Amino acid sequence: MEHIFAPWRSKWVEAVKKPEEKECALCQNIASGSDEEALVVARGDHVVVMLNLYPYVSGHLMIVPKSHVPIFDDLGEAEKLELWSFTERSINVLGNVYEPDGMNMGANLGQAGGAGIPSHLHIHVMPRYGGDTGFITSIGELRVISEDLQTTRLKIANAFENLNSQHS
């Protein structure tokens, strides 16, 4: 078995617990008056879908409850239902826009799973491609993103609008 070492990752893993941020970045984006600046692509009554500011791949979405809560149990039933509904819509939109070979989906829960925002539950959905197996991230401390965030935001926001108009 071959091993690839990425010692630069240890800084993240070994970091001392950061104090709770004064103002949640996700809450700031939810409250933003500009969906373009906040990278928001869709809004519901209880959730917001936005691009990840530091994406793994073009189209990396986050489905975020408007309630600032760390775990699913803290959401009401209507919030849970809409969270999963928008997760499903996000998968459909990404499939239509990017035609990926597959998708990754995961929830950030708690300090170790929170990727810097442990106090605000959110779900990630991102397209994945069979040929996207390069080692540049591991050995080069680099991610290659194929399009700028505003282009991605516009494509995905338009696809959400089209999806909503089909269901109206």
C-alpha positions, 0 to 999 in steps of 0.5 A, a space after each residue: 500500500 502506498 502512503 501520501 503524507 500531507 503534514 500541513 494538515 496537522 496544523 488543522 488537526 492539532 489546533 487548540 479549540 477556538 473560542 466560539 466566534 462572536 458572530 456566526 458567518 452562516 448567520 451573517 450570510 442568512 441575514 445579508 441583504 445581498 444574495 450575490 455577496 453572501 453566495 446565496 442561491 435559494 431561500 426557503 422559510 426555514 433554510 438557505 442554500 449557499 455556496 461554500 466560500 472555500 469549495 472543494 469543487 465548483 458547485 459545492 453547496 451548503 444547506 443551512 437552517 436559519 435557526 442557529 443550532 448545533 444538532 438536528 434535535 434542536 430543529 422543529 419538524 417543519 425545519 427538518 422537513 425543509 432542510 431535507 427537501 432543500 438537500 434533495 433539491 440541491 442534489 437535483 440542481 447540481 445534477 442538472 447543472 454539472 452532470 457529475 458522475 456522483 455526489 458527496 453529501 455530509 453534515 457538519 456536527 460538533 467541534 470536530 465535524 464543524 469545520 470552523 462553525 460547530 455551533 451552526 448545523 449545515 449540510 454539504 452537497 457537492 458534485 464529484 467526477 470520476 476523473 477528479 482524483 489528482 493529488 494536487 490537494 494532498 501534495 501541493 496544498 492547492 485546490 483547483 476550482 474550475 469556475 469563479 464563485 459568482 458564475 457558479 452562483 448564477 448558474 445554480 440560482 437560475 437552476 433553483 428558480 427554474 425548478 421552483 417555477 416547474 413546481 408552482 
